[in-house]
Amino acid sequence: MHPPPPAAGAAMDFGQNSLFGYMEDLQELTIIERPVRRSLKTPEEIERLTVDEDLSDIDRAVYLLSAGQDIQGASVIANLPFLMRQNPTETLRRVLPKVREVLHVASVEMQLTAAVSFLTILQEESMPVHTFAHNFLQVILLHVEHRDTGVSNAWLETLLSAIELLPKETLRHEILNPLVSKAQLSQTVQSRLVSCKILGKLTNKFDAHSIKREILPLVKSLCQDVEYEVRSCMCRQLENIAQGIGTELTKSVVLPELIELSRDESVSVRLAAFETLVNMLDMFDTDDRSQTILPLVKSFCEKSFKADESILISLSFHLGKLCHGLYGIFTPDQHLRFLEFYRKLCTLGLQQENGHNENQIPSQIVEHEKKYTSVRKNCAYNFPAMIVFVDPKNFHMELYSTFFCLCHDPEVPVRYTIAICFYEVSKLLNSGVYLIHKELITLLQDESLEVLDALINHLPEILELMSTGGESSVQENKLSSLPDLIPALTAAEQRAAASLKWRTHEKLLQKYACLPHIISSDQIYYRFLQRMFTIMMTNNVLPVQRAAARTLCIFLRYNRKQEQRHEVIQKLIEQLGQGKSYWNRLRFLDTCEFIIEIFSRSFFCKYFFLPVIELTHDPVANVRMKLCYLLPKVKSALKIPADMHLLQQLELCVRKLLCQEKDKDVLAIVKKTVLELDRMEMSMDVQLQKKNYEKDLLDQEKEREELLFLEMEQLEKEKHQNDGRLPSDKSFEKKRKEIKKSKLIRSQSFNNQAFHAKYGNLDKCASKTSALAHSPSATGLVRTAMLSLTDDSFRTRNTSTVPASFSSNPVLPSTSRGTGNTADPKGSGSKDAQPRKATLKSRKSNP
């Protein structure tokens, strides 16, 4: 981030202290630059790094591995998967032996690179499995026990991935048989740890009899190892081993080992045993869970507060799975004890009795606080499972106070986690969702944007449940139980807008598209719609502006008052489409793209077709360029033959652009657009009924809904005129049919007001367009457009009449441009270009 500029009119400080500060900063910059200068290569070093360009890839690789520097050898090893794809035979014969030699003395970086390359070769399956085993497996096994832990883990990951693909016999001879000696106490701790992980992976490749005879003796030995790291590691592999040997052997062999390990003197071993038991609960029957596992878990929970905090962290994380696995075997007293234990964990570190003693140093206090926060975060993660544990009907009595504490927790990670779970909690509560209305408002008003970001992922679903789930959720009174929702939503948007986290702001605006299904049309109009306009006009982040534009279109789609709809449309045309800023005119085209997507074709043609195509006269090349990209969608919104006159005007705009456009980039896009429009025309003639059948059905449904909104508005007006009483059934039905009939009629005429341009340059370009039209490459609309430029038939355009297909009120006036294209370079000019004014009177084009 750059420092903020000094305030206007403030004098700069050239005092001694300020100058010394500047000198210190320069010295720091000099220190930073020194390593960069040292890293530059001398001519001698460059000479040593230079390789003959005529060498083949294989020859170059062999040379660099033999005589090159480490960085060159690492580059060859990283490129090994490519060499295997390109020339596997020569790579295995010449390059791989050199790689084996280099790896004996290779650095850590080269070892890590080799492990990744070998794994990539395996995953890409660039050779048969037996070929990989023959050439690479011994190299991997040799370096699995590397002295560097990071290198050893990298080679082990490659080996474990290879085990999944290698045949059984290869695994037995190359891995399992040597493992017997590797797992002995005489071997190093690292060797025994590697053996534990390999044993856990091998059980998926052998049958139960082979596992019992060859693997289980090694497993028992490692479970009783003298080193706690080995016991803990083997304990964590018992889950994989149990899946390989089946239920009976698990009960007779694995469970006794787990019970013994759960009583181990080492905390890490007991923790591993507990987590393994929780993960294996489904493999035990009811008797084992009630008689063996439940007492162990109970003892573990009772001792957890006296043990290390890591025990509490693990216990709090697995508590939901534990309660779910043991559900049904608890006595009422045990059920209550586990619930109390969970409640205590949810407030761990917040109550006075959980405070720290005075002998602790600040670093220890901070460490304890972090661990307590992790415990409460895990409790928030498990909250939906605990609702199932207590039954949603008992939520208010058993868990509401705990939920309140988690939503008001002082630590952000806890509130963030409960915000993620809020949707699951709402679904579980179902008709009782009204109980957590206040907590929803609290999280919407949270000071942390991370919490807000987590909550809004499922905000539409949450609000839908809130508006329909409770007993008081009547369609006409959706907000009766959520009086603070609208202020909370607007405050959340303002906080997101004031921050630098524009992605959160964008996401929130996208989620606001659900509001027409939640709150009334008037509330949206007065509280949200103008805000969308403001964001579109003033925000500097393009994705945020586009999100606001799309949400505004959805608000307009479901607005139920004709007067408000007309006002919004007028604002879109005047403030965006005719705005002084070219940036606003670009956003107008974005908005029109959303309107084509969301509304019916009739709606777009009635209100936005003419303002869109009038932007062909825009003085800014970027606007004309964006318009060209939109023209195919504009054409797809036309209905033939009803909109034939609009199609003619569209073709007229395209001809004018072809003739008069001076910007070479725009002209290139115009030519591509013409070809695309021409292909659209051909496809309409041949496959209209098949290809566009579903689109037409969807468009008819959109138009039907739009007409239904108008009909509902008319009925509400009649209700208001009759002092709240609906008309009689007969007159009501008659008027309903009349309205429906009048609204469904789509007039063939359209009010074209003042669509003109001056065609003074047509004579100049007539020869050029004629030549283009007669060229072999010109087809369809291109040739028609070129030849028509010399025809006088399109030089005069008369206005046509206005339908009343969408309202009984006069249609919004269409707009026109009297200005031609200026020869500005692309992107020239500021965002404040020429003002755009609506022409309200109809005129004829000059002949």
ROTORGU-215174 format. One record per residue (C-alpha): residue number from 1; y, z, x. Coordinates in steps of 0.2 Angstrom, whole numbers. Example, Ala and Ser with C-alpha at 12.3 -4.5 7.8 and 13.67 -1.06 7.14 Angstrom:
2
REC resi    c2    c3    c1
REC    1   -22    39    62
REC    2    -5    36    68
END
This chain:
847
REC resi    c2    c3    c1
REC    1     0     0     0
REC    2    17    -4     6
REC    3    30    10     6
REC    4    43     9    -8
REC    5    59     0    -4
REC    6    75    11    -2
REC    7    86    13   -17
REC    8   100     1   -19
REC    9   115     6   -10
REC   10   107    19     0
REC   11   112    19    18
REC   12    97    18    31
REC   13    94    33    42
REC   14    97    29    61
REC   15    97    47    66
REC   16    88    53    82
REC   17    73    60    72
REC   18    71    44    62
REC   19    71    34    78
REC   20    58    45    87
REC   21    47    43    71
REC   22    48    24    72
REC   23    43    25    91
REC   24    28    36    87
REC   25    23    23    74
REC   26    24     9    87
REC   27    14    19   100
REC   28     0    21    87
REC   29     1     2    83
REC   30    -1    -1   102
REC   31   -16    11   103
REC   32   -24     2    89
REC   33   -21   -15    97
REC   34   -29   -11   114
REC   35   -47   -12   109
REC   36   -44   -29   102
REC   37   -37   -35   118
REC   38   -51   -28   128
REC   39   -64   -37   117
REC   40   -57   -54   122
REC   41   -69   -64   133
REC   42   -65   -70   150
REC   43   -68   -88   155
REC   44   -84   -82   165
REC   45   -91   -73   150
REC   46   -87   -88   139
REC   47   -96   -99   151
REC   48  -112   -88   151
REC   49  -112   -89   132
REC   50  -110  -108   131
REC   51  -126  -117   126
REC   52  -130  -136   128
REC   53  -126  -144   111
REC   54  -140  -157   113
REC   55  -154  -144   112
REC   56  -164  -143    96
REC   57  -164  -127    85
REC   58  -181  -122    92
REC   59  -176  -125   110
REC   60  -160  -116   108
REC   61  -168  -101   101
REC   62  -181  -100   115
REC   63  -167  -102   128
REC   64  -156   -88   120
REC   65  -171   -76   119
REC   66  -175   -79   137
REC   67  -159   -80   146
REC   68  -145   -76   133
REC   69  -136   -60   130
REC   70  -141   -47   117
REC   71  -129   -53   104
REC   72  -136   -71   106
REC   73  -154   -64   104
REC   74  -149   -54    89
REC   75  -142   -70    81
REC   76  -158   -80    84
REC   77  -168   -66    76
REC   78  -157   -65    61
REC   79  -159   -84    60
REC   80  -178   -83    60
REC   81  -181   -85    41
REC   82  -171  -102    43
REC   83  -182  -108    57
REC   84  -198  -103    48
REC   85  -192  -114    33
REC   86  -187  -128    44
REC   87  -201  -129    57
REC   88  -214  -115    54
REC   89  -227  -122    66
REC   90  -215  -122    81
REC   91  -207  -106    77
REC   92  -224   -97    77
REC   93  -229  -105    93
REC   94  -214  -104   103
REC   95  -201   -93    96
REC   96  -211   -78    89
REC   97  -219   -74   106
REC   98  -202   -73   113
REC   99  -196   -61    99
REC  100  -211   -50   103
REC  101  -206   -48   121
REC  102  -188   -45   117
REC  103  -192   -31   104
REC  104  -200   -20   117
REC  105  -183   -17   125
REC  106  -172   -22   111
REC  107  -157   -12   105
REC  108  -156    -3    89
REC  109  -145   -16    81
REC  110  -158   -30    86
REC  111  -172   -19    79
REC  112  -164   -17    62
REC  113  -160   -36    62
REC  114  -179   -40    66
REC  115  -185   -28    52
REC  116  -173   -37    39
REC  117  -178   -54    45
REC  118  -197   -51    44
REC  119  -195   -44    27
REC  120  -185   -59    21
REC  121  -199   -71    28
REC  122  -211   -61    18
REC  123  -201   -61     2
REC  124  -197   -80     3
REC  125  -216   -83     5
REC  126  -212   -97    17
REC  127  -230   -95    24
REC  128  -247   -90    17
REC  129  -250   -71    17
REC  130  -265   -71    29
REC  131  -253   -81    41
REC  132  -240   -68    40
REC  133  -253   -54    43
REC  134  -260   -63    58
REC  135  -243   -66    66
REC  136  -231   -52    60
REC  137  -241   -37    54
REC  138  -245   -30    72
REC  139  -227   -32    77
REC  140  -222   -21    62
REC  141  -235    -8    64
REC  142  -230    -7    83
REC  143  -212    -2    79
REC  144  -215     8    63
REC  145  -215    24    74
REC  146  -199    19    84
REC  147  -190    34    91
REC  148  -174    30    81
REC  149  -176    36    63
REC  150  -166    22    56
REC  151  -176     9    65
REC  152  -192    17    60
REC  153  -187    18    41
REC  154  -182     0    42
REC  155  -199    -6    49
REC  156  -208     6    36
REC  157  -199    -3    22
REC  158  -205   -19    28
REC  159  -223   -13    30
REC  160  -223    -5    12
REC  161  -217   -22     5
REC  162  -230   -31    15
REC  163  -244   -19     8
REC  164  -241   -25   -10
REC  165  -245   -43    -5
REC  166  -258   -41     9
REC  167  -277   -43     4
REC  168  -288   -28     2
REC  169  -299   -31    18
REC  170  -284   -34    29
REC  171  -276   -17    23
REC  172  -293    -8    26
REC  173  -295   -15    44
REC  174  -277   -16    50
REC  175  -269    -1    41
REC  176  -281    11    33
REC  177  -294    13    47
REC  178  -280    17    60
REC  179  -272    29    48
REC  180  -286    41    50
REC  181  -281    45    68
REC  182  -262    43    64
REC  183  -263    57    51
REC  184  -271    70    63
REC  185  -262    86    69
REC  186  -263    80    86
REC  187  -251    66    82
REC  188  -232    67    81
REC  189  -223    74    65
REC  190  -215    56    63
REC  191  -232    48    64
REC  192  -239    60    50
REC  193  -224    57    39
REC  194  -226    38    40
REC  195  -245    41    36
REC  196  -240    50    20
REC  197  -229    36    14
REC  198  -242    23    18
REC  199  -256    33     9
REC  200  -245    33    -7
REC  201  -243    15    -6
REC  202  -261    11    -2
REC  203  -268    19   -18
REC  204  -262     5   -29
REC  205  -273    -7   -19
REC  206  -290     1   -20
REC  207  -302     7   -33
REC  208  -304    25   -38
REC  209  -320    27   -29
REC  210  -313    20   -12
REC  211  -298    32   -14
REC  212  -309    47   -17
REC  213  -320    43    -2
REC  214  -307    36    11
REC  215  -289    42     5
REC  216  -291    59    -3
REC  217  -298    68    12
REC  218  -282    62    22
REC  219  -271    68     7
REC  220  -278    85     7
REC  221  -276    87    25
REC  222  -258    82    25
REC  223  -255    93    10
REC  224  -260   108    21
REC  225  -251   102    37
REC  226  -242   115    47
REC  227  -225   107    46
REC  228  -216   109    30
REC  229  -208    91    31
REC  230  -226    84    31
REC  231  -231    94    16
REC  232  -216    90     6
REC  233  -217    71    10
REC  234  -236    71     5
REC  235  -232    81   -11
REC  236  -220    68   -16
REC  237  -233    54   -14
REC  238  -246    63   -26
REC  239  -238    55   -41
REC  240  -243    38   -34
REC  241  -260    44   -29
REC  242  -263    51   -47
REC  243  -259    35   -55
REC  244  -272    26   -43
REC  245  -287    39   -46
REC  246  -285    42   -65
REC  247  -284    57   -76
REC  248  -300    66   -72
REC  249  -298    66   -53
REC  250  -280    70   -55
REC  251  -285    86   -65
REC  252  -298    91   -53
REC  253  -290    86   -36
REC  254  -271    83   -37
REC  255  -267    97   -49
REC  256  -274   111   -38
REC  257  -264   104   -23
REC  258  -248   104   -33
REC  259  -251   122   -39
REC  260  -253   128   -21
REC  261  -238   118   -15
REC  262  -228   125   -29
REC  263  -230   143   -21
REC  264  -226   137    -4
REC  265  -215   147     8
REC  266  -203   132    10
REC  267  -190   129    -3
REC  268  -191   110     0
REC  269  -210   110    -3
REC  270  -208   120   -19
REC  271  -194   109   -25
REC  272  -205    93   -21
REC  273  -220   101   -31
REC  274  -209   105   -46
REC  275  -201    87   -47
REC  276  -219    79   -45
REC  277  -225    90   -59
REC  278  -211    85   -70
REC  279  -214    67   -67
REC  280  -233    69   -70
REC  281  -232    78   -87
REC  282  -238    64   -97
REC  283  -254    63   -87
REC  284  -259    81   -92
REC  285  -267    86  -109
REC  286  -260   100  -120
REC  287  -271   113  -112
REC  288  -266   109   -95
REC  289  -247   109   -99
REC  290  -248   125  -109
REC  291  -260   136   -98
REC  292  -255   129   -81
REC  293  -239   120   -80
REC  294  -228   130   -92
REC  295  -231   147   -83
REC  296  -226   138   -66
REC  297  -211   131   -74
REC  298  -206   147   -82
REC  299  -208   156   -65
REC  300  -198   142   -56
REC  301  -183   144   -68
REC  302  -183   163   -67
REC  303  -182   162   -48
REC  304  -170   148   -47
REC  305  -154   158   -48
REC  306  -160   169   -33
REC  307  -165   153   -23
REC  308  -155   140   -14
REC  309  -143   130   -25
REC  310  -152   114   -22
REC  311  -166   121   -33
REC  312  -153   123   -47
REC  313  -147   105   -44
REC  314  -164    98   -46
REC  315  -169   109   -60
REC  316  -153   105   -70
REC  317  -157    86   -67
REC  318  -175    87   -73
REC  319  -172    99   -87
REC  320  -171    86  -101
REC  321  -187    77   -95
REC  322  -195    94   -94
REC  323  -191   100  -111
REC  324  -196    83  -118
REC  325  -213    84  -109
REC  326  -217   102  -115
REC  327  -210    99  -133
REC  328  -222   106  -145
REC  329  -230   119  -135
REC  330  -216   132  -134
REC  331  -216   147  -144
REC  332  -200   152  -153
REC  333  -196   164  -140
REC  334  -199   152  -125
REC  335  -189   139  -134
REC  336  -174   151  -136
REC  337  -176   156  -117
REC  338  -175   138  -111
REC  339  -160   135  -122
REC  340  -151   150  -115
REC  341  -156   144   -98
REC  342  -148   127  -101
REC  343  -132   135  -108
REC  344  -131   146   -93
REC  345  -132   131   -82
REC  346  -118   122   -92
REC  347  -106   136   -87
REC  348  -112   139   -70
REC  349   -97   143   -58
REC  350   -85   145   -72
REC  351   -88   162   -78
REC  352   -82   178   -69
REC  353   -99   184   -65
REC  354  -103   168   -56
REC  355   -88   171   -44
REC  356   -89   172   -25
REC  357   -90   188   -15
REC  358   -75   192    -3
REC  359   -85   189    12
REC  360   -87   170    10
REC  361   -76   159    20
REC  362   -66   145    11
REC  363   -78   131    17
REC  364   -93   140     9
REC  365   -83   143    -7
REC  366   -80   124    -7
REC  367   -98   120    -4
REC  368  -104   132   -18
REC  369   -91   124   -30
REC  370   -98   107   -26
REC  371  -115   112   -30
REC  372  -110   121   -46
REC  373  -101   105   -51
REC  374  -117    95   -48
REC  375  -127   107   -59
REC  376  -115   105   -73
REC  377  -114    86   -71
REC  378  -133    86   -73
REC  379  -132    97   -88
REC  380  -120    84   -96
REC  381  -132    70   -91
REC  382  -146    79  -100
REC  383  -136    84  -116
REC  384  -144    70  -127
REC  385  -161    76  -123
REC  386  -156    94  -127
REC  387  -150    89  -144
REC  388  -168    82  -148
REC  389  -175    98  -141
REC  390  -165   109  -153
REC  391  -165    96  -167
REC  392  -149    87  -172
REC  393  -148    98  -188
REC  394  -146   113  -178
REC  395  -132   106  -166
REC  396  -118   115  -173
REC  397  -126   132  -172
REC  398  -135   129  -155
REC  399  -126   117  -144
REC  400  -108   113  -151
REC  401  -100   127  -140
REC  402  -109   120  -125
REC  403  -103   102  -129
REC  404   -85   109  -131
REC  405   -86   117  -114
REC  406   -93   101  -106
REC  407   -79    90  -113
REC  408   -66   103  -107
REC  409   -74   106   -90
REC  410   -61   107   -76
REC  411   -71    95   -65
REC  412   -69    76   -68
REC  413   -87    71   -64
REC  414   -93    83   -78
REC  415   -81    75   -91
REC  416   -85    58   -84
REC  417  -104    61   -87
REC  418  -102    68  -104
REC  419   -91    53  -109
REC  420  -105    41  -104
REC  421  -117    51  -115
REC  422  -105    52  -130
REC  423  -112    37  -138
REC  424  -130    43  -137
REC  425  -124    60  -144
REC  426  -115    52  -159
REC  427  -131    42  -163
REC  428  -142    57  -162
REC  429  -130    67  -174
REC  430  -129    53  -186
REC  431  -122    60  -202
REC  432  -116    75  -192
REC  433  -105    65  -181
REC  434   -90    72  -189
REC  435   -93    88  -179
REC  436   -87    80  -163
REC  437   -72    71  -169
REC  438   -60    83  -159
REC  439   -70    80  -143
REC  440   -68    61  -145
REC  441   -49    64  -146
REC  442   -50    76  -131
REC  443   -59    63  -120
REC  444   -47    49  -126
REC  445   -33    60  -120
REC  446   -41    65  -104
REC  447   -29    64   -89
REC  448   -42    55   -78
REC  449   -44    36   -81
REC  450   -62    37   -75
REC  451   -66    48   -90
REC  452   -57    35  -101
REC  453   -66    21   -93
REC  454   -83    29   -96
REC  455   -79    33  -114
REC  456   -73    15  -119
REC  457   -89     7  -114
REC  458   -96    11  -131
REC  459   -80    14  -140
REC  460   -82     1  -154
REC  461   -99     9  -158
REC  462   -93    26  -157
REC  463   -78    23  -169
REC  464   -90    13  -181
REC  465  -101    29  -182
REC  466   -86    40  -184
REC  467   -79    29  -199
REC  468   -96    27  -208
REC  469  -107    42  -203
REC  470   -99    57  -211
REC  471   -99    63  -229
REC  472   -81    59  -231
REC  473   -82    41  -224
REC  474   -76    31  -239
REC  475   -71    13  -235
REC  476   -53    16  -242
REC  477   -50    32  -232
REC  478   -58    29  -215
REC  479   -45    40  -206
REC  480   -45    55  -217
REC  481   -56    65  -204
REC  482   -48    57  -189
REC  483   -29    60  -191
REC  484   -26    60  -172
REC  485   -36    44  -168
REC  486   -22    32  -168
REC  487   -10    42  -157
REC  488   -24    45  -145
REC  489   -28    27  -144
REC  490   -10    22  -141
REC  491    -8    35  -128
REC  492   -24    30  -119
REC  493   -18    12  -118
REC  494    -1    17  -111
REC  495    -9    28   -98
REC  496   -20    14   -93
REC  497    -5     2   -92
REC  498     5    14   -81
REC  499    -9    15   -69
REC  500   -15     3   -55
REC  501   -32     1   -63
REC  502   -30   -15   -73
REC  503   -48   -17   -76
REC  504   -49    -2   -86
REC  505   -33    -8   -96
REC  506   -42   -25   -98
REC  507   -58   -17  -105
REC  508   -48    -5  -117
REC  509   -39   -20  -124
REC  510   -55   -29  -127
REC  511   -62   -14  -136
REC  512   -47   -13  -147
REC  513   -54   -29  -155
REC  514   -65   -17  -166
REC  515   -50    -9  -174
REC  516   -49   -20  -190
REC  517   -66   -13  -195
REC  518   -60     5  -192
REC  519   -42     7  -198
REC  520   -31    -2  -210
REC  521   -22   -18  -208
REC  522    -5   -10  -210
REC  523    -9     3  -197
REC  524   -14   -11  -184
REC  525     1   -21  -188
REC  526    14    -7  -186
REC  527     5     3  -172
REC  528    -5   -10  -161
REC  529     1   -28  -164
REC  530    18   -27  -157
REC  531    11   -18  -142
REC  532    -1   -33  -139
REC  533    15   -45  -140
REC  534    24   -34  -127
REC  535     9   -34  -115
REC  536     8   -53  -116
REC  537    26   -55  -113
REC  538    29   -42   -99
REC  539    12   -37   -90
REC  540    10   -45   -73
REC  541   -10   -46   -73
REC  542   -17   -61   -80
REC  543   -34   -54   -86
REC  544   -24   -40   -95
REC  545   -13   -53  -104
REC  546   -28   -64  -109
REC  547   -37   -48  -116
REC  548   -21   -44  -126
REC  549   -20   -61  -132
REC  550   -38   -62  -139
REC  551   -36   -45  -147
REC  552   -20   -50  -155
REC  553   -29   -65  -162
REC  554   -43   -54  -169
REC  555   -29   -43  -177
REC  556   -21   -58  -185
REC  557   -38   -64  -191
REC  558   -41   -49  -201
REC  559   -23   -46  -207
REC  560   -23   -45  -226
REC  561    -5   -48  -229
REC  562     2   -66  -229
REC  563    19   -61  -225
REC  564    14   -51  -209
REC  565     3   -66  -204
REC  566    17   -78  -205
REC  567    28   -66  -195
REC  568    15   -65  -181
REC  569    12   -84  -181
REC  570    31   -87  -180
REC  571    33   -75  -166
REC  572    18   -83  -156
REC  573    27  -100  -158
REC  574    45   -95  -155
REC  575    42   -82  -141
REC  576    28   -89  -132
REC  577    26  -108  -137
REC  578    45  -110  -136
REC  579    49   -96  -123
REC  580    61   -98  -109
REC  581    48   -93   -97
REC  582    34  -106   -92
REC  583    23   -91   -90
REC  584    24   -87  -108
REC  585    21  -105  -113
REC  586     5  -104  -102
REC  587     0   -88  -112
REC  588     3   -98  -128
REC  589   -10  -110  -123
REC  590   -22   -96  -119
REC  591   -19   -89  -136
REC  592   -22  -106  -145
REC  593   -38  -107  -136
REC  594   -43   -90  -143
REC  595   -37   -96  -160
REC  596   -48  -111  -160
REC  597   -63  -100  -156
REC  598   -59   -86  -169
REC  599   -51   -95  -183
REC  600   -56  -110  -194
REC  601   -51  -127  -189
REC  602   -40  -129  -204
REC  603   -30  -113  -199
REC  604   -27  -120  -182
REC  605   -22  -137  -188
REC  606   -10  -130  -200
REC  607    -1  -118  -189
REC  608    -4  -122  -171
REC  609    -8  -141  -169
REC  610    10  -147  -168
REC  611    17  -133  -157
REC  612     2  -136  -145
REC  613     4  -155  -143
REC  614    23  -154  -142
REC  615    20  -145  -125
REC  616    17  -163  -118
REC  617    35  -163  -116
REC  618    36  -147  -106
REC  619    47  -148   -90
REC  620    34  -138   -80
REC  621    19  -147   -73
REC  622     8  -132   -74
REC  623    10  -131   -92
REC  624     6  -149   -95
REC  625    -9  -147   -84
REC  626   -16  -133   -94
REC  627   -12  -142  -110
REC  628   -23  -157  -103
REC  629   -38  -145  -101
REC  630   -35  -139  -119
REC  631   -34  -156  -127
REC  632   -53  -158  -129
REC  633   -54  -142  -139
REC  634   -39  -147  -149
REC  635   -48  -163  -154
REC  636   -64  -154  -159
REC  637   -53  -144  -171
REC  638   -49  -160  -181
REC  639   -59  -165  -197
REC  640   -62  -183  -199
REC  641   -56  -192  -210
REC  642   -45  -178  -217
REC  643   -35  -176  -201
REC  644   -34  -194  -195
REC  645   -15  -193  -195
REC  646   -17  -178  -183
REC  647   -29  -188  -172
REC  648   -16  -202  -171
REC  649    -3  -190  -165
REC  650   -15  -183  -152
REC  651   -18  -200  -146
REC  652     0  -204  -146
REC  653     3  -189  -134
REC  654   -11  -194  -123
REC  655    -3  -212  -121
REC  656    14  -205  -118
REC  657     6  -194  -104
REC  658    -3  -209   -96
REC  659    13  -219   -97
REC  660    27  -206   -92
REC  661    18  -193   -81
REC  662    25  -192   -64
REC  663    16  -178   -56
REC  664     1  -185   -47
REC  665   -10  -169   -50
REC  666    -6  -169   -69
REC  667    -9  -188   -70
REC  668   -26  -186   -62
REC  669   -31  -173   -75
REC  670   -24  -183   -89
REC  671   -36  -198   -84
REC  672   -51  -186   -84
REC  673   -46  -179  -100
REC  674   -44  -196  -108
REC  675   -62  -200  -103
REC  676   -68  -184  -110
REC  677   -59  -187  -126
REC  678   -67  -204  -127
REC  679   -85  -197  -124
REC  680   -81  -185  -138
REC  681   -76  -199  -150
REC  682   -92  -208  -146
REC  683  -103  -193  -149
REC  684   -95  -190  -165
REC  685   -99  -207  -172
REC  686  -117  -206  -167
REC  687  -123  -188  -168
REC  688  -110  -179  -179
REC  689  -122  -173  -192
REC  690  -135  -167  -179
REC  691  -125  -160  -165
REC  692  -111  -152  -175
REC  693  -121  -145  -190
REC  694  -121  -127  -185
REC  695  -103  -128  -179
REC  696   -98  -135  -196
REC  697  -107  -121  -205
REC  698   -99  -108  -194
REC  699   -82  -115  -197
REC  700   -85  -116  -216
REC  701   -89   -97  -215
REC  702   -73   -94  -206
REC  703   -63  -103  -218
REC  704   -71   -95  -233
REC  705   -67   -78  -225
REC  706   -49   -83  -223
REC  707   -48   -88  -241
REC  708   -56   -72  -246
REC  709   -43   -62  -237
REC  710   -29   -71  -247
REC  711   -38   -69  -263
REC  712   -40   -50  -260
REC  713   -21   -49  -256
REC  714   -18   -58  -273
REC  715   -29   -46  -282
REC  716   -20   -31  -274
REC  717    -3   -38  -279
REC  718    -9   -40  -297
REC  719   -16   -22  -297
REC  720     1   -16  -291
REC  721    10   -26  -304
REC  722    -1   -18  -318
REC  723     4    -1  -312
REC  724   -13     2  -303
REC  725   -23    -5  -317
REC  726   -34   -21  -315
REC  727   -33   -34  -328
REC  728   -46   -36  -341
REC  729   -63   -43  -336
REC  730   -61   -60  -344
REC  731   -43   -63  -337
REC  732   -48   -55  -320
REC  733   -63   -67  -318
REC  734   -53   -82  -324
REC  735   -39   -78  -311
REC  736   -52   -75  -298
REC  737   -60   -93  -301
REC  738   -42  -101  -301
REC  739   -37   -93  -285
REC  740   -54   -97  -277
REC  741   -53  -115  -283
REC  742   -35  -118  -277
REC  743   -38  -110  -260
REC  744   -54  -120  -257
REC  745   -46  -136  -259
REC  746   -41  -143  -243
REC  747   -27  -156  -245
REC  748   -28  -172  -237
REC  749    -9  -172  -232
REC  750     0  -161  -220
REC  751    18  -157  -217
REC  752    23  -165  -200
REC  753    40  -159  -196
REC  754    50  -167  -182
REC  755    36  -173  -170
REC  756    45  -185  -159
REC  757    49  -191  -142
REC  758    59  -204  -134
REC  759    49  -219  -128
REC  760    63  -227  -117
REC  761    51  -230  -103
REC  762    37  -239  -113
REC  763    43  -256  -108
REC  764    43  -251   -89
REC  765    25  -246   -90
REC  766    19  -259  -101
REC  767    13  -270   -87
REC  768     4  -256   -78
REC  769    -5  -250   -94
REC  770   -10  -267   -99
REC  771   -18  -270   -82
REC  772   -27  -253   -83
REC  773   -33  -257  -100
REC  774   -41  -274   -95
REC  775   -49  -266   -80
REC  776   -69  -265   -80
REC  777   -68  -246   -79
REC  778   -57  -244   -95
REC  779   -68  -240  -110
REC  780   -65  -234  -128
REC  781   -50  -223  -130
REC  782   -43  -228  -113
REC  783   -42  -246  -116
REC  784   -36  -243  -134
REC  785   -22  -231  -127
REC  786   -17  -244  -114
REC  787   -16  -259  -125
REC  788    -7  -249  -139
REC  789     7  -245  -128
REC  790    15  -263  -130
REC  791    12  -262  -149
REC  792    27  -258  -160
REC  793    16  -250  -173
REC  794    16  -233  -166
REC  795    35  -232  -162
REC  796    39  -226  -179
REC  797    32  -210  -187
REC  798    36  -204  -204
REC  799    33  -187  -210
REC  800    20  -183  -223
REC  801    18  -171  -237
REC  802    13  -152  -236
REC  803    -3  -145  -243
REC  804    -3  -127  -250
REC  805   -21  -124  -244
REC  806   -18  -107  -236
REC  807    -3  -100  -246
REC  808     9  -103  -260
REC  809    23  -100  -249
REC  810    31  -114  -239
REC  811    22  -118  -223
REC  812    29  -112  -206
REC  813    40  -125  -199
REC  814    32  -135  -185
REC  815    41  -137  -169
REC  816    46  -152  -159
REC  817    53  -156  -141
REC  818    66  -169  -138
REC  819    65  -167  -120
REC  820    55  -179  -108
REC  821    45  -174   -93
REC  822    56  -170   -78
REC  823    50  -174   -61
REC  824    47  -157   -55
REC  825    34  -153   -42
REC  826    19  -144   -48
REC  827    22  -125   -49
REC  828    41  -128   -46
REC  829    54  -117   -54
REC  830    54   -99   -59
REC  831    45   -92   -74
REC  832    62   -93   -83
REC  833    62  -112   -86
REC  834    72  -121  -100
REC  835    74  -112  -116
REC  836    63  -120  -131
REC  837    71  -121  -148
REC  838    63  -125  -164
REC  839    69  -140  -173
REC  840    68  -136  -192
REC  841    73  -153  -198
REC  842    62  -168  -200
REC  843    67  -183  -190
REC  844    60  -201  -187
REC  845    57  -207  -169
REC  846    69  -220  -162
REC  847    62  -237  -165
END
